[in-house]
Amino acid sequence: MNKDQLKEKILQGVKDGDIATLYTLENTAHELLDEEALHGYYANILDLALENLTNILEAHRKIDMQDVQDFATLRALYEYAIEHYSAGDYSSASALFEVLSGITDDEKFTFALKQHHQAAEQKISLDDFLENYADVTATQNSGSFYINHFKKTLKEQ
């Protein structure tokens, strides 16, 4: 695939509101796009995810982890929350993790995001969270897009 073909597929994915397709193009986007275009690519994913979140909340429904678009939406929102957390914006990260922990019926995801929420709420840096609480190796081995294994857990305060 060349750069023009990639851009055409990205534009079609955005037009269709298809976050899952956009994520399937991620590796190619990293290979072919410059930093500015890559930033725009991820901004499109986030915009679609926020739009989907609004629609989900307005419909009073939960995200279905088995639905490919819901799954991709959840991944994009999780990555957005991690960006805030990584930047030290604990308040925004905490709020995002709290919303995400209650938006699906998946118990494992809910538990994991409650851990993220507590860490951000307690202003534990992402590095400290990864080093002292998260089991990064087990998470990587699980193939999950989110941190889902822990060495120790945080209690609500």
N, C-alpha and C positions, 0 to 999 in steps of 0.2 A: 504494500500500500504506500502511495506517495503522500506528500503533505496536502495536496489539493483534495485527494480522495478522503483523507482523514477529516479535513475541515468540512467537507460535504456531509460525511457521516455524523459528525458532531452537530452540525446545524440541523440535520434531520432529527437527531435524537432530542435536541432542545425543542424543536418545533412539535415533536410528538409527545414531549414531556416524559421521555423514556430514560430515567436515571440509570436503570440497569444496563442499557446499551452503552450509555456514556462510560460507565465503569468498565465494560468489556474493551473499550478503546484506550484505557488508561496507560498501559505499557507502550503502546504505539505513540500516544500523545507525548509521553516522556522522551521517546526517541526522536520525534520529528518536530516538536514545537519548541520555540524559544521560551524563555522565562515569562515574558509578558503574555504570550498566547496561552501558556500553561496556567497562568493565574486566571485568565478569562475562562478557560475550560472549567476550572474548579469553581469559579464564581457562578457559572451556569448550573453546575450540579447543585450547589448550595441554594441558589434561587428556586430551582425546581423542588428541592427537598422542603424548603420553608413553605412553598405554596402547597405541597402535598400535606404537610403538617397542619396547616390552616384548614384544609379541606377535611382532614381526618378529625380534627377537634370540632369543627362545625357539624360534622355528621355524628358526633358523639359515639365514635367507634374506636376500637383498639387497633394498633398496627398488627398485622398478621405476618409473623416471621416466615411463613411458608409462601407468601405472595412475593414474587420477585421485585416488584416495584416498591412495596412496603419495606422489604428488606434493604433495598438500595437506599431508600429514603432514610431509614434508621441509621445505616452506615454513614451517610453524608452528615446527618445531624450529630452523630457521635464524634466524627472527625472535627466538626465545627466546635463542639464542646471541648475536645482535647486541645484544639488550637488556643482557646481562651485559657485553659488550665496551664498549658505550656508557657504562655505569655505572662503568667502570674495574675491573671484576672480571675481571682478566686470567686468573686461574687457572681459574675456571669457564668462561669463554669459550673458552680454549685447549682444555680438556677436551672441551667440546661440539663445537667445530670438528673436533677429532681424531676423535671418534666419527663425526660426520657425513661426514667425508672417506672413511671406510672402509665406509660402509653401502650404497653404491650402486655399480653397475658403470659409471656414467656418468663417463667419463674427464675431461671438461671440469669437471664439478662437483667431482670428487675433487681435481683440480689446484687449482681455485679455493679450496676449503676448506682445502687444505694451506697456501695463502698466508695465509688468515685465521688458521690455527693458528699459523704462524710469527710473524705480527705480534703476536698476543696473547701468545705465549710470550716474545717479545722485549720485551714491554710497550710496544709502539708504540701510542700512543693512536689511537682510531678516527679522529679528525680528521686526524692525521698519515698514517694508513694511506690514507684517502680522498684526501688531497691529494698524497701523494708516491708511492704505489704503485698505487692503483686508477685505472683509466680510467673515470671515472664517466659521461662522455658516451657512450662506446662501450657501456657496460653498459646505460644507459637506452635507447639505440637498439636494443639486442638484445631488449628487452622481458622480460628475465630478472628473477626475484624475488631473485636473489643477485648479488653483485659477481663478474663473470666475465671482465672484461677488465682488464689491468694494464699500466701504463707501464713498470714494472720489477718483478722478482720477488725474493722473499726466499729465501735458502738456509737449509736446515736447519742448526741449530747443535748 
